[in-house]
Amino acid sequence: MRRALAGIALAVTSMVALSFLIPLALLVREQARDRVTTAAEQRAAALSPVLALTTRRADVQQAVAELGSLDQLAVRLPDGGLVGSPHAPDEALDRAVRGRETLAVDTPDGWAYLQPVVLRGERVAVVEAYVPAADLTRGVAASWGVMALLAVGLVGGSVLVADRLGARVVRSSRSLKRASLALGSGDLGVRVAPDGPPELQEAGAAFNTMADRVVDLLAVERELVADLSHRLRTPLTALYLEADRMGATPSARRVTEAAGQLERELDSIIAAARTPLASAQLAGAGAGTAKPCDVAEVVAMRLDFGSVLATQQERPFERSLTPRPTPVAFPEDDLAAVVDALIGNVFRHTPQGTRFLVRVERRERHVHLTVDDAGPGVADPGAALTRGVSVGGSTGLGLDIVARAARTADGELVITRAPLGGARVAVSFALADTGGAAQR
């Protein structure tokens, strides 16, 4: 922006300077010429009374010497004699004598002024005032130099002022940019000091208002999440009581384990919601700062947990987990939530007894987690990936959670048709750099 403002100032000031300087330079040259030609005409006019009194060569020569140099003042006497050295062509002298008219003639070396003087007896003498070419432009170059210096100073000053104004604007806009990036990275405490032109000051004040509003909204959201999670403890307590009434049976043990897992998840949600700026800092930190976890291990653990429900619903399933390490820079709890969302979609959106397959593959730079099922499939994958839009009567947040997790881990989520006939949901995660372990 500074360069653009300086360029605009340079262009505008240069055009203004040229629009004034070019006519002024021509005027100075004309004035210099008029000054010396007027002086020459006055010298020629001063010699006319002398010729009216006498045309003797000696007297005229003395008068010429008193009025000016013989090189710049000459007289053609009525008898054809010459006093001084005329510079005008003979044709011009003859024309002045015959026509008795005043002439101004440009010569190769300067300018000549011819003034005829009519004497008694219809005799005609011609006075020539000559101005050398150097005298016609004397002082013009110096005047032009002064005007050029003034123009350069004017242009340079305007560019300097524009650069200083641009620097102020750029400084304010860069400060606003840095604050915006910091806010987007999770630093909710960042604010700007409004500076610069009034428009940027208003933008800075609006940014501070927006940041305060974001902090307030996040605080309300954290409280709502914490309150909602806390309200879930009532049905959780009921599950514990129901498990106690069931006695020491395998079903009671599974219910107790599931309730314990759910309680730990609720505790984690409440702790995260109650922690100031927790969500924003997690979003700003990115996946690169998370402790690496192994995808295959997390998938195996969650499959073991979900196998109980699969058995109850008579769902045959297969697992294909690579034996190679699959470390990703992603929190283990979040990865478990991704696996639960994918497997949970199979349970919720396919009939009981539907077969499914879970596969974990390691490739060059990514780990691919694929869940295939033999259900009806997804008619509109684009709609399924839209947050809050459900294609099966649920909340529509499951696949959105998976998609955001994939983007955080430098991967992607793709929904296609599975070889089993239903949907294939493939998620990729970038391999973590574990100092060589990931390269085995």
Secondary structure by P-SEA (a helix, b strand, c coil): caaaaaaaaaaaaaaaaaacaaaaaaaaaaaaaaaaaaaaaaaaaaaaaaaaccccaaaaaaaaaaacccccbbbbcccccccccccccaaaaaaaaaacbbbbbbcccbbbbbbbbbccccbbbbbbbbbcccccccaaaaaaaaaaaaaaaaaaaaaaaaaaaaaaaaaaaaaaaaaaaaaaaccccccccccccaaaaaaaaaaaaaaaaaaaaaaaaaaaaaaaaaaaaaaaaaaaaaaaaacccaaaaaaaaaaaaaaaaaaaaaaaaaccaaaaaaaaacccccccccaaaaaaaaaaaaaaaaaaacccbbbbbbcccccccccaaaaaaaaaaaaaaaaccccccccbbbbbbbcccbbbbbbbbcccccccccccccccccccccccaaaaaaaaaaaaaccbbbbbbcccccbbbbbbbccccccccccc
